[in-house]
Amino acid sequence: MEFGLWLSLAGICAVGAMSPGPSLAVVLSHSMEQGSKHGLIASVSHGIGVGIYAALALIGLAGLIQQFPIAYKAILFGGAIYLMYLAFNILRAGKSKFSFDKASSTSSLYAARDGFAIAFLNPKLAIFFLALFSQFIHPETITVYQGIIMCLTVFIIDTLWYCIVSVITSKANQKFDLTRYAHVINKLLAFAFLLLALRVLITNI
């Protein structure tokens, strides 16, 4: 994978991970109530859940590319349309809000369970990665190495972001309130989705 292409993928994954939502609420809750250890456990398990979805989406897409080249084109344009749909929904939704009402356990196992579940029990992640990866894969260039790089990129960025949030939150011993920046992060995410979708439509029409 070319460095410029990888950088685009990493940038979108980073902005997506930074967008406030239920995952951030779970990690923050464990970090504030039990400390950095539990927050880090939740962060790593969340990254594993996201990475699994990324791998499943990539395997399914790779198989589809090999078996049905025409279907690949359909997914390519469908993915671009879906990314545009996400962008417009993000802009229309406005400022994200989340709460810390959910009580958490003192057990490290519960922190791991919560972090993994909040990612893995979200089937929209599979659709998201299928749409996202279809913009970076081409039938003539897809390799196992490229797939590993893409999945590791997703896992590392997601895990690293939430680990940073966990450490900062526990040290501050108070809410690390990202809601005041939610509208900025969401606009950046929507803009990135729109640019990616437009690039695909322009280069493939």
N, C-alpha and C positions, 0 to 999 in steps of 0.2 A: 504494500500500500504506500502510495506517495505521501511524503510528509505533509504537504499542503492539504491533501484530502483527509489524512488522519487528524490534522489540526482542526479541520472543520467539524469532524465527528466529535473530537474531544471537547471542543467549545460548546457544542449543542448539549452534550451530556453534562457538562459542568453547569451550564445555566439551568438545565432541567433539574439537576440534583439540588440546586440552590433555591428552587422555587418553593415557597412555604406551602405546607400541606399536612395531611395526616401523618406521614412518615416523620416529618420534622417534629411534630407534636409528641410522638412516641419517644423519640430519642431524647428530646428535651426533658420530658417527664422523668425518664429514668436517670438522666444526668443530674437533675436538680434534686430529686428525692433520695437517690442512693449513691450519687457520686460518679466520678469519671469512669470507674471500672465498669459499672453497669451500662453507662452510656456507650462506652467503647464496644462492649459485647453486643448491645443492640445495633450499633452502627455496622459492625462486621457481619452480623447475621442478616441485616437488611441488604447489605451489598451482595451477599451470597444469593438471596432471593431474587434480586434484580439481575444478577449474573446468570442465574439459571433460566430466567425468562429470555434473556438475550441469546443464550445458547440455543434454546428450543426454537426461537424465532429464526435464528440463522440457519439451523439444520433444516428446518422446514422450507425455508426460502431456497437454500442451496439445492435441495432435492427437486423442488418445483422448477428451478431454472434448468436443470439437466433433463427433466422429463418433458416439460412443456415450455419451450422458449416463448411462445406467444403469450402464455399466461404470465410470464415474467414481465412483459411489456405492460400488461393490464395492471399488475401489481405496482409497477413503476409509476404509472400515472395515477393509480388509485392511492398510492402512498403520498404522492404530492398533493392530491386533493384532500386527503385526510390531514396532512400537516397544515394545510391552509385552514381547514375546519377547526383544528385545535387553536390556531393562532387567533381566529376571529372569536372563538369561544372565550379564550383567555382575555382578550381585549374587552369583550362584552361583559365578562364577569366582574371586572374591576378588581378591587383590593381583596386578596385572599384573607380568610379568617380561619383560625383554628383554636381549639381550646385544650386545656389541660385537666379536664374533668375526670378522665379515666384514672382510677387508682391503679398503682403498680405494686408488684411484690418485691420483697427484699432479695429474692432468689435470683442468682445469675442465670439460672435456667429460664426463668420467666422473662428476663431481659432479652435473652436470645430468641425465645419463642415470639415475643412481641415484635422484635425487629424483623424477623423472618416473615412472620404472618402478615404484617402490614404491607410488605412488598409482594409476597407470593400469592396472597388472596386477593390481589387486584388484577383481574384478567385483562384490564385495559393496557397493562404493560406489554403483553404479548402483541397486541395490535400496534402499539406505539413502536416497538422495536422492529416489527415486520415492516411498518411504513418507513421508519428511519433507515434501516439497513438496506432496504431496496434502493435507496438513493446513492449508496456507496458501493454496490456490488454490480459487476458486469459479467455476463456469462463466460466471456473469453479470458477473464483474469482471476476469477474466484479461486482461492487456494485454501488449504487447511491452515496454513500459516496466517493468512489474512484474517480468517475467521477467529483464530485464537487471539490475535492482536485486538480485534474489535471487541470481543467479549471481555478480555482483560482490561481494556480501556474503560468499558462500562463499569466493571466491578471495582477497579481501583479508584476511579473518580468518585463514584457514589460513596464508597467506604471512607475514602480520605476526607470528603466534605463533612460527613456526619461525625467522623472522629474529631475533626477540628471543632465542630460545634459542641461536641460533648465535653472536650477539655476546657474550652472557654466558659461554657455554662457552669460546670462544676466549680471552677476556680472563682468565678464571680459570685457563685452561690445565690443566684437570682435568675429570673427569666431573661434569656437571651432573645429579646423581642425583635424578630425579623419582620413582624407584620407592618412596621412603619416603612419598610423598604419593599414590601410585597408588590406594590404597583410598579416600581422601577424594574424589579426582577422579572415580573410577568411581561412587561413591555419588551424587555430584551429577549425573552424566550419567544414571544410572538413574532418579533422582528426576525429572529434567526430562522424560525420555521417558514416564514413567508419567503425569505431570501433563498432558502434551500429548495422550496417547492417551485419557485420561479426559475431557478437555475435548471432544474430537471425538465420543466415544461419547454423552456427555450431551447435547450440542447437536444431534445428528442423529438420535437415536432418537425 
